[in-house]
Amino acid sequence: MTSSRTSFRGPLAAALVSLILILAWDFSGLDLPAARLFGQPYGFPWRSSEPLLLWLHEVPRYASWVLLAGLLLAIRWPVSFLRQIDRAGRVQLALTVCLSVAVVSIIKTGSRTSCPWDLQAFGGMARHVSHWAFGAGDGGPGKCFPAGHASAAFGYLGGWFVLRHRAPKVAGRWLAVALLVGLVLGLAQQMRGAHYMSHTLWTAWICWAVGLAIEFCAVRVRDFRDPSVQASGSAAPRLCPAVGGAE
């Protein structure tokens, strides 16, 4: 297995670079112009589109739950490539998806940011307020940040951490599919007026960060249980340099 130091440098760099890019998008103020690409003063024409609702909302949502149920069952009865993953890894995989979706849902529940279709600019009652304006209401129902629906795909991003060591051929495809489907679902919701682009981007980042945090904890647990690591006393030092970026 790859050392803890090597395995964390890339994911941490990805988290930091993507964080900077998302903050740059927020700072640019492009959320509202992007929403206007699909919205009109009377609302969003695609909001009630039956094909959009069926194929890019309901079907992916139920498919995600079915896949999660399969991962939970695979803890006891692994199939296909999951046989290459030990029981602890299969638990981590299912747990990562569950916690990623849960964290997004919890943040969303406490959010005072309303959806684009609630804005006065699109026939609603709310005014546009940045989701960084903590505690500031916008006159709408809120509970729209980050993008909950996109987490149906982005919630699986953290699975890459489990698969990269145990099923490396699957890991890259897993990550690419989760990213692609998440972005498609986020764009579909933007077309309907349900979310801004930043909502989708933040959901992806949150899910990646949750997966990274769980992997960090899992590595610490594995090192704690490994007699050879305990004998050398190298468990903590191997992880700390990765956080600071030093050799």
N, C-alpha and C positions, 0 to 999 in steps of 0.2 A: 504494500500500500504506500502511496506517496506520503512523504512526511507532512506534518501539520504545517510547517513553515511554508513549504512550496504550495500546498493546497489552498492556503488562505490568501496568498498575495494577489492572484488574479481576480477572485471574487470580490475582494475588498476594493481593488482598483476599479472594477466594473461598477460597484456601488457608489464610489466617490465621483467617478466621471459622470455617471448617469444622473446623480444628484445635482451636480453643477449644471448639466444641460437642462434638467427640469426646472431648476430655479431660474435659469436664463429665460426659459419659455414663460414662466410666471411673470418675470420682470418685464418681458417684452409687451405684455398686455394684448397678446394675439388671441386670447380665448374668445373674446366677443366678436372680432372680425371673422374668426373661423366659424362661429355659430351662425353668423349672418349669411354664410355660404348656403345654408340649408333653411334658415328661418326667414319669415316674412312678417310684416307688421301685424298680420292677423294670426300668426302662429307658424307651426312647422307642418308643411304638407305631408311629410312622411310619417308623422306621429302615429297615425292609425293605419298605416299600410299593412294589410293582412300578410302578404308574403314576407315583409321585413319582420313582423311580429312572430310569425311562425318559424321561419328558417334561421333567423339571427337573434331570436330571443328565447322562445319557448323550447325549441329543439335543443339548442346548445345548453340551456339551463338543465333540462332533464338528463341530457347525455352526461353532463358533468357530475350530477348526483349518482348516476348509474356507475360511472367510472370510479368515483370515490367509494361506492359500496363494494365494487370489485376489489379495490385496494385493501379495504378493511377485511374482506373475506380472504384475501391472499395472505394475510398475516398467518392464518392457519393452513390455508390450502393454496399455495403458490402455483401459478401456471405460467407457461411461456418463459419469457426472459426473467420473470420474477423469481424463478428457481435459482438463478445465479446470485440472488441477494439473500443474505442470512436473515434470520427472524428479526434481529434488532434493526437491520436496515429497512425491512418491510414496515416495521412499526414507525420508524422515522419518516418514511415516505408518506404514509397515511396521515401521520400527525402533522407533518408540514402543510399538507393541503388543508386540513381542518383548521389549523391555527391561522393560516394565511387568510382564509375566508372570514374567520371569526374576527381577526384584528381589523380588517377592512369594514366589516359590518358594525363593529363597536364604534369606530371613528365616525362612520356615516351616521349612526344613531345620534351622536352628540353634535353633529355639524349643524350650523345655522345658515349654511349656504344653500340657496334654492337652485333648482334646475333652470336651464335656459328657457324652457317653455313657460316658466313662471314670471319671466321678466316683462316689464312694461314695453320694452322694445319689440316684444313678440306677442303682444296682446294680453299679457298677464298683469300682476299687481306689484311684483317685486322690482327693486332697483338692483343694478349690478354692484355687488360688494365683493372684494377679494376674499378668498377663503383664508387668507392670512390675517384678516381683520377679526381676530378672536373675540367672541362675545358680542360682535356687532350684527344685529339682525338686518335683513334686507327687505322686510315687509312681506316675505313669502313664507311657505311652509318649512323651508330648510331641509335638512337630512338628505342632501344630495352629493356631498363630497366625502370620500372619493367615489369612484365608479364601482358600485357593487356588482353589476352584471359582468363586467370584464374580469372580475376575480374568479368567475367560473372557469376561466382558462389560465389567467395569471397565477391563480392559486397553486398550479402545478409546477411553476418555475423552480421551486425549491427541490423538486424531485431530482433535478440535475446533480445536486450535491451527493445524493445517495447513489445515483447510477454511474457517475463518472469513474468511480473506482471499481465497481462491481460489474457493470455492464457498459463499458465505454462506448461501444458501437451504438448503443441505444441512446446514450446520454445526450449527444449532440442533436439527434433528431427530436428527442423529447423536448429539449429546450427550444428548438426552432419552432416546433408546432405550437407549444404553449404561448410563445411570443406572438406568432402570426395570428393565431385564433383570437388571442386577447385583443390585439390591435384591431382586428376585423370587427369583433363584438363592440369595442369601444367606438369605432367609427360609425357603426350602425346606430348606436345610441345617440351619437352626436347628430346624425342625420334626423333622428326623431325629436331632437331637442331635449333629450333626457340628461345629457352631460356635456361638459366642456372637454376639450382635448386634455387639459391639465388634469382633470379627474382621472382619465384613463392612464396617463403617464404616472401619476402618483400611485395608482393602484398597482401598477407593474413594479414600481420601486419598493413599495411596502411589502409586497409578496416576496420579492427577492431578498429584502432585508430580514424578513421572518425566516426564510429558508437558511440564510447565512447564520443567523443567531442560533437556530436549532442545530445546524451542523457544528458550530463552535462548541455548543454544550455536549453534543454527541461525541466529539473528538475528546473532550476532557474526560467524559465518562469512560471511553475506551482506554485512554491512557491511564486512568486511575485503576482500571481493572487489569491492566497489562503488567505482570510481574517484572518484565524486563525494563519497562519504563520507570516503574517505581524504584527498581534497584539503581538505575542510573540517575534518578531524580531529575529527568529532563522534560517532564510533561509540561510544566508551566513555561520554562524558558523557550520551548519550541514554538509556543503560540504567541508569546509577547512580542518577539521581533517582527512577526508578520503584521501586527497591528501598527507598529511604529514605522514599518517599511525598511528597517535596518537589517543587515546581514547578521 
